[in-house]
Amino acid sequence: MSFPWLVCTPPRPDGAERRAEVAAAELASRAGVLYRLGFSQADATRRLTQAVAWEYDTGSPRPAYSRPAALSDQAIARIVADTFARRPA
């Protein structure tokens, strides 16, 4: 007997890149909020780096659940620096 709801849609070939783009956009948005709240660039970078580290702390050896390279500490620092340079209103 076949159950159509058990058939999974195959993952998109660009899924990992799209998730990284969405995560970077969310970090830029959070950095803008921290800028408007008066945080320094260093404090915002530290706070967002710790948040991303916590979100991806799964303990799983599977690469699908590990922290992507696009969300490294250096990438987060660059996102925060770019956001602070724009001086979001």
FITI-925499 format. One record per atom (N, C-alpha, C, O, CB): residue in three letters; x, y, z; residue number from 1. Coordinates in steps of 0.001 Angstrom, whole numbers, plus 524288, in hexadecimal, padded with zeros to 5 digits. Glycine has a CB too. Example, Ala and Ser with C-alpha at 12.3 -4.5 7.8 and 13.67 -1.06 7.14 Angstrom:
2
resn,east,north,up,resi
ala,83386,7E9C6,81E78,1
ala,8300C,7EE6C,81E78,1
ala,83390,7F31C,81E78,1
ala,8379C,7F309,82111,1
ala,82C2C,7EE87,82356,1
ser,83232,7F736,81BA8,2
ser,83566,7FBDC,81BE4,2
ser,83264,8001E,81EBE,2
ser,83461,80472,81F67,2
ser,83704,7FDAA,8165D,2
END
This chain:
89
resn,east,north,up,resi
met,8034C,7FB6D,80000,1
met,80000,80000,80000,1
met,80381,804DC,80000,1
met,80754,8051A,802E7,1
met,7FC3C,7FFF9,804C8,1
ser,80235,808A9,7FCCB,2
ser,80556,80D66,7FC41,2
ser,802B6,811F3,7FF11,2
ser,7FDF8,812AA,7FEB7,2
ser,8062D,80EBA,7F673,2
phe,805C5,814F0,801C9,3
phe,803CF,8198D,80475,3
phe,80681,81E57,80230,3
phe,80B31,81F07,802FF,3
phe,804B6,8192C,80A76,3
pro,803AB,821B0,7FF5A,4
pro,8063B,8261C,7FCC1,4
pro,808AA,82A03,8008A,4
pro,80C54,82CBD,7FF08,4
pro,8025D,828E7,7F959,4
trp,806D4,82A67,80550,5
trp,808FF,82E31,808FA,5
trp,80E3B,82C62,80B32,5
trp,810E9,82F5F,80DD7,5
trp,80528,82F2E,80D67,5
leu,80FB2,8277D,80A1E,6
leu,814BC,82593,80BE6,6
leu,8191B,82692,807F5,6
leu,81DAD,82595,80916,6
leu,81460,81FD3,80D0C,6
val,817B7,82881,80364,7
val,81BA1,82999,7FF68,7
val,81DF0,82EFC,8007A,7
val,81B27,832E8,80080,7
val,8193A,8294E,7F9CB,7
cys,822F7,82F20,80159,8
cys,82597,83415,8028D,8
cys,82718,836EA,7FD8D,8
cys,82887,83482,7F9A4,8
cys,82A79,83324,805F1,8
thr,826BE,83BFD,7FDC7,9
thr,828BE,83F2F,7F98B,9
thr,82EAD,83F2C,7F9F2,9
thr,830C8,84007,7FE2F,9
thr,8267E,844E1,7F9C0,9
pro,83163,83E3A,7F5AE,10
pro,8371E,83E36,7F60E,10
pro,8392C,8439D,7F776,10
pro,836DA,8478E,7F5F9,10
pro,83991,83C5D,7F0E3,10
pro,83D7C,843D1,7FA4E,11
pro,83F9D,848EC,7FBCD,11
pro,8417E,84BF4,7F70D,11
pro,8431E,849B5,7F31F,11
pro,8441C,84842,7FFB0,11
arg,84139,85116,7F781,12
arg,842FB,8547C,7F340,12
arg,848E9,8542D,7F2D7,12
arg,84B9B,853B7,7F6CB,12
arg,8412D,85A3D,7F426,12
pro,84AEF,8546D,7EE16,13
pro,850A8,85435,7ED92,13
pro,85367,858FD,7EFDA,13
pro,857F5,858AC,7F15A,13
pro,85222,853A7,7E7E0,13
asp,850B0,85D61,7F01D,14
asp,85308,86220,7F248,14
asp,85101,8634B,7F7C3,14
asp,85136,867C3,7F988,14
asp,851F5,866C4,7EEB4,14
gly,84F14,85F5C,7FA68,15
gly,84CB9,86023,7FF8B,15
gly,85074,8624B,8039B,15
gly,84F09,865C9,80697,15
gly,84A8D,85B1F,80174,15
ala,85533,86041,803C0,16
ala,858FD,86211,807AA,16
ala,85A69,867C7,806CE,16
ala,85AE0,86AC7,80A89,16
ala,85DF0,85EB3,80781,16
glu,85B18,86942,801E2,17
glu,85C66,86EB7,800B7,17
glu,857E5,87255,80220,17
glu,858BA,8769D,80428,17
glu,85DCC,86F5A,7FAEC,17
arg,85328,8709D,8010D,18
arg,84E97,873DB,8024D,18
arg,84DFA,87485,8082F,18
arg,84CBE,878C8,80A0B,18
arg,8499C,87173,7FFFD,18
arg,84ED5,8704F,80B1C,19
arg,84E7C,870B6,810D2,19
arg,852A8,87468,812EE,19
arg,851A2,87765,8168E,19
arg,84F0D,86B47,8135E,19
ala,85758,87439,810B3,20
ala,85B8B,877BD,81264,20
ala,85A31,87D68,81126,20
ala,85B4D,880E4,81446,20
ala,860BD,8763C,80FC3,20
glu,857CE,87E5E,80C9D,21
glu,85637,883B5,80B37,21
glu,85212,885C1,80EFA,21
glu,85247,88A43,810A4,21
glu,85420,883E0,80592,21
val,84E56,88270,8104C,22
val,84A33,88408,813EE,22
val,84C80,88515,81953,22
val,84B0E,888E2,81BE4,22
val,845E5,87FCA,81446,22
ala,85011,881BB,81B0A,23
ala,85284,88282,82026,23
ala,855B3,8878D,8203E,23
ala,855AC,88A59,82427,23
ala,85604,87DD5,82188,23
ala,8586D,888BB,81BFC,24
ala,85B78,88D94,81BBD,24
ala,857E2,89252,81BD6,24
ala,85918,8963C,81E5B,24
ala,85EE4,88DAE,816CC,24
ala,8537A,891FE,8191D,25
ala,84FBC,89654,8192F,25
ala,84D7A,89713,81EA7,25
ala,84CB3,89B7E,82062,25
ala,84B4C,8955D,8153A,25
glu,84C6F,892C4,8215C,26
glu,84A6D,8932A,826B2,26
glu,84E87,89593,82A50,26
glu,84D38,898BE,82DB0,26
glu,848C6,88DBF,828BC,26
leu,85370,89419,829A0,27
leu,85797,89666,82CD5,27
leu,8582A,89C38,82BC9,27
leu,8590F,89F43,82F66,27
leu,85CC9,893A1,82BD0,27
ala,857A7,89DC9,826DE,28
ala,857EB,8A35E,82598,28
ala,85368,8A647,82827,28
ala,8540F,8AAA8,82A07,28
ala,857D4,8A435,81F9C,28
ser,84EDA,8A3D8,82839,29
ser,84A5A,8A648,82ABE,29
ser,84B3B,8A6C7,830A0,29
ser,84A1E,8AAD8,832EF,29
ser,8455E,8A31E,829A5,29
arg,84D3A,8A29D,83305,30
arg,84E5E,8A2CD,838A3,30
arg,8528B,8A6E3,839D6,30
arg,85237,8A9A7,83DC1,30
arg,85024,89D66,83A9A,30
ala,85678,8A73E,83670,31
ala,85A98,8AB25,83736,31
ala,8584F,8B0A1,836E8,31
ala,859F3,8B416,839D2,31
ala,85EFA,8AA7A,8331C,31
gly,8548F,8B177,8336D,32
gly,851F9,8B688,83314,32
gly,84F00,8B7D5,83808,32
gly,84F0A,8BC4B,839D3,32
gly,84E4D,8B6A4,82E75,32
val,84C6E,8B3EE,83A3D,33
val,8499B,8B4C4,83F28,33
val,84D75,8B625,84381,33
val,84C88,8B9BF,8468D,33
val,84662,8AFD6,840A9,33
leu,851C4,8B342,843C3,34
leu,855A5,8B45C,847D2,34
leu,85812,8B9C2,84718,34
leu,85944,8BC68,84AEC,34
leu,859EB,8B02E,847CC,34
tyr,858CE,8BB66,84239,35
tyr,85ACE,8C0AC,8412A,35
tyr,85700,8C4BF,84342,35
tyr,8588C,8C87E,845D8,35
tyr,85BB4,8C17E,83B38,35
arg,85201,8C3F1,84217,36
arg,84E0E,8C7B9,843D5,36
arg,84D6E,8C7BA,849C1,36
arg,84BD1,8CBA6,84C04,36
arg,848CF,8C68B,84146,36
leu,84EB1,8C362,84C44,37
leu,84E6A,8C324,851F7,37
leu,8533F,8C577,85493,37
leu,85372,8C5E6,8595C,37
leu,84DB6,8BD87,853B7,37
gly,8571F,8C6F4,85177,38
gly,85BBA,8C983,853A0,38
gly,86043,8C5ED,854E4,38
gly,863E6,8C792,85792,38
gly,85A40,8CC50,8585D,38
phe,8602E,8C119,85310,39
phe,86487,8BD8D,853F8,39
phe,86936,8BF47,850BA,39
phe,86897,8C17B,84C7F,39
phe,862FB,8B7DD,852A4,39
ser,86DD5,8BE48,852B5,40
ser,87286,8BF4F,84F9A,40
ser,8731E,8BAF5,84B92,40
ser,870A7,8B6DA,84BFE,40
ser,87780,8BFB3,85327,40
gln,87663,8BBE7,847B2,41
gln,87734,8B7FB,843A2,41
gln,87995,8B306,845F2,41
gln,87821,8AEB2,84470,41
gln,87ABD,8BA27,83F49,41
ala,87D33,8B3A5,8498F,42
ala,87FB6,8AF1E,84C05,42
ala,87BC8,8ABF7,84F35,42
ala,87BC5,8A72A,84EFE,42
ala,88443,8B0E2,84F88,42
asp,87871,8AEAA,8522A,43
asp,87484,8ABED,8554A,43
asp,8708C,8A928,851D7,43
asp,86EF4,8A4C6,85304,43
asp,871BC,8AFBC,858EF,43
ala,86EF2,8ABAA,84D9C,44
ala,86B30,8A940,84A06,44
ala,86D94,8A473,8476F,44
ala,86AFB,8A073,846D8,44
ala,86965,8AD34,845D6,44
thr,87280,8A4DA,845E5,45
thr,87526,8A065,8437B,45
thr,87586,89BE1,8474C,45
thr,87466,89769,845EA,45
thr,87A9E,8A1F3,84194,45
arg,8771C,89D07,84C1D,46
arg,8778F,898EF,85018,46
arg,8724A,89664,85124,46
arg,871E6,8919C,8517C,46
arg,879CB,89B30,8552D,46
arg,86E51,8998A,851A3,47
arg,86913,8978E,852D7,47
arg,86700,8941B,84E6B,47
arg,864E1,88FE8,84F69,47
arg,8654C,89C21,853D4,47
leu,8679B,895DC,84990,48
leu,865A3,892D4,84524,48
leu,868E6,88DEE,8443C,48
leu,866CA,889E1,842BB,48
leu,86592,8962C,84034,48
thr,86DF7,88E3C,8451E,49
thr,8714C,8899D,84496,49
thr,86FB9,88576,8488A,49
thr,86F73,880D7,8473E,49
thr,87717,88B13,8454A,49
gln,86EB2,88718,84D57,50
gln,86D10,88364,8515A,50
gln,867B0,8811D,85025,50
gln,866BA,87C85,8512D,50
gln,86D02,88607,856B3,50
ala,86433,88445,84DFB,51
ala,85EFD,8825A,84CA4,51
ala,85F47,87E39,8485D,51
ala,85CA7,87A35,848AC,51
ala,85B78,886E1,84AE7,51
val,86273,87F34,84465,52
val,862FB,87B63,84026,52
val,8659F,8766E,84225,52
val,86410,8721E,840B1,52
val,86621,87DBB,83B8C,52
ala,8698C,876FB,8456C,53
ala,86C23,87261,847A3,53
ala,8683F,86F1F,84AC4,53
ala,86863,86A52,84A84,53
ala,870C6,87406,84B22,53
trp,864D0,871A3,84DAD,54
trp,860E9,86ED3,850B7,54
trp,85CEF,86C2B,84D23,54
trp,85B65,867B9,84E20,54
trp,85E23,8728D,85480,54
glu,85B40,86EDC,848FB,55
glu,8575E,86CA4,84572,55
glu,8595D,867BD,842B9,55
glu,85655,86427,841B0,55
glu,855C3,870A9,8416A,55
tyr,85E61,86789,84190,56
tyr,8608C,86310,83EC0,56
tyr,8636E,85F48,8424D,56
tyr,86652,85BF6,8405D,56
tyr,8642D,864ED,83A88,56
asp,862C0,85FAA,84762,57
asp,8653B,85C19,84B0C,57
asp,861C4,8574E,84BB2,57
asp,85F25,856AF,84FAE,57
asp,8663D,85ECC,85064,57
thr,861C5,853ED,847C0,58
thr,85E66,84F52,847EC,58
thr,86143,84A84,849D7,58
thr,85ED2,846D3,84BB7,58
thr,85C20,84E43,8429A,58
gly,86667,84A83,84966,59
gly,8695B,845EC,84AE9,59
gly,86902,8418A,846F0,59
gly,86AF9,83D41,847E3,59
gly,86783,84402,85016,59
ser,86691,84288,8428F,60
ser,865ED,83E8C,83E8C,60
ser,86AA2,83E83,83AE7,60
ser,86C8F,842A7,83963,60
ser,860DE,83F78,83B70,60
pro,86C7E,839E2,8397D,61
pro,870D4,839A0,835C2,61
pro,86F14,83A6F,8301C,61
pro,87257,83B09,82CA1,61
pro,87394,8346A,8363D,61
arg,86A05,83A73,82F32,62
arg,86809,83B0B,829DB,62
arg,868EB,840A1,827F9,62
arg,867B8,84457,82ACA,62
arg,86226,8399D,82993,62
pro,86AFC,84145,82344,63
pro,86C19,84691,82151,63
pro,8673B,849E5,8208D,63
pro,8678E,84EB1,820A6,63
pro,86F00,8463C,81C3A,63
ala,862C7,84774,81FCD,64
ala,85DFA,84A7B,81F07,64
ala,85C87,84D8C,823E8,64
ala,859CC,8517E,82391,64
ala,8597B,846E2,81D7D,64
tyr,85E54,84BC4,82874,65
tyr,85CEF,84E5C,82D59,65
tyr,86166,85195,82F9E,65
tyr,860EF,853AA,833EE,65
tyr,85B34,84A5D,8314D,65
ser,865A4,85201,82CCC,66
ser,86A0F,854FF,82ED5,66
ser,869D9,85A9A,82CD5,66
ser,866EF,85BD8,82937,66
ser,86F47,8526A,82D49,66
arg,86CE5,85DD9,82F2F,67
arg,86D07,8636B,82DDC,67
arg,86F71,8642E,82873,67
arg,873D4,86273,82784,67
arg,87025,8668C,83206,67
pro,86CAD,866B4,824ED,68
pro,86ED4,8677A,81FAC,68
pro,87357,86B64,81FB1,68
pro,873B5,86EC0,8231D,68
pro,86A8A,86957,81BF2,68
ala,876BA,86AE3,81BD4,69
ala,87B43,86E5D,81B6D,69
ala,87999,87401,81A8F,69
ala,87C6B,8779D,81C06,69
ala,87EDA,86C9A,816FD,69
ala,87510,874CA,81832,70
ala,87321,87A1B,8173A,70
ala,871A1,87CDE,81C4A,70
ala,870B7,88196,81C45,70
ala,86E6E,879F6,8138C,70
leu,8715E,879FD,8209F,71
leu,8700D,87C54,825AB,71
leu,8749F,87BDB,82981,71
leu,873D7,87B45,82E36,71
leu,86B25,879B9,827F7,71
ser,87957,87C20,8276F,72
ser,87DF0,87BFD,82AD1,72
ser,87E48,88114,82DEE,72
ser,87B83,884D8,82CD0,72
ser,88300,87B1F,8278E,72
asp,881A9,8811F,831C8,73
asp,88253,885D9,834F4,73
asp,8840A,88A7B,83199,73
asp,8824D,88EE3,83270,73
asp,88656,884E2,83951,73
gln,88775,88977,82DCB,74
gln,8894C,88DA9,82A60,74
gln,884E5,88FA6,826E1,74
gln,8847D,89458,825EA,74
gln,88DE5,88BC4,82707,74
ala,8819D,88C1A,824FC,75
ala,87D3B,88DB8,821AD,75
ala,87957,890FC,824CC,75
ala,8773B,894D0,822CB,75
ala,87A7B,888EA,81F4E,75
ile,87862,88F7F,829A9,76
ile,874CE,89279,82CF8,76
ile,87710,897DF,82E10,76
ile,8743C,89BC2,82DF1,76
ile,873BA,88F8D,83224,76
ala,87C26,89822,82F20,77
ala,87EA3,89D38,8300F,77
ala,87E24,8A0B7,82B42,77
ala,87D53,8A56D,82BC5,77
ala,88471,89C82,83182,77
arg,87EA2,89E71,8269A,78
arg,87E17,8A17A,821C7,78
arg,87875,8A35F,82113,78
arg,87798,8A7D3,81F7B,78
arg,87FC8,89E2E,81D06,78
ile,874A6,8A00A,8223E,79
ile,86F25,8A18D,821D0,79
ile,86DF8,8A60C,82589,79
ile,86B61,8A9D3,82410,79
ile,86B86,89CD9,822FD,79
val,86FDF,8A5A4,82A56,80
val,86EF3,8A9C2,82E37,80
val,871A5,8AECF,82C8A,80
val,86F60,8B306,82CFA,80
val,870EB,8A809,833AC,80
ala,87674,8AE69,82AA3,81
ala,87949,8B318,828F1,81
ala,8767B,8B5C0,8246A,81
ala,87604,8BA88,82451,81
ala,87EE8,8B1B2,82759,81
asp,8749E,8B2AD,820AE,82
asp,871BD,8B4ED,81C40,82
asp,86CB2,8B787,81E0D,82
asp,86B45,8BBB5,81C25,82
asp,87081,8B0B0,8182F,82
thr,86A08,8B50B,821B3,83
thr,86521,8B73D,823AB,83
thr,86623,8BC49,826AE,83
thr,86355,8C020,825F8,83
thr,8624B,8B343,8272E,83
phe,86A15,8BC4C,82A02,84
phe,86B49,8C0FE,82D07,84
phe,86D2F,8C560,8297B,84
phe,86C47,8C9F5,82AA2,84
phe,86F66,8BFCB,83134,84
ala,86FCD,8C40C,8252E,85
ala,871A2,8C80C,82186,85
ala,86D0A,8CAB9,81ECB,85
ala,86D5A,8CF51,81D69,85
ala,87553,8C5A0,81D74,85
arg,868C8,8C7D0,81E06,86
arg,8641B,8CA1B,81B8F,86
arg,86125,8CDAA,81F4C,86
arg,85E03,8D0E3,81D98,86
arg,86077,8C5C9,8199B,86
arg,8621A,8CD1E,82454,87
arg,85F5C,8D019,82866,87
arg,8596E,8CFC5,827A8,87
arg,856E4,8D3A0,82651,87
arg,86122,8D5DF,82856,87
pro,85743,8CB0E,82890,88
pro,851A4,8CA50,827A5,88
pro,84E51,8CDC7,82B2D,88
pro,84F80,8CE88,82FC7,88
pro,8502A,8C49B,8287B,88
ala,84A3C,8CFCE,828F5,89
ala,846C2,8D340,82BF4,89
ala,84231,8D049,82E30,89
ala,83EE2,8D294,830D1,89
ala,844C7,8D7B1,8288F,89
END
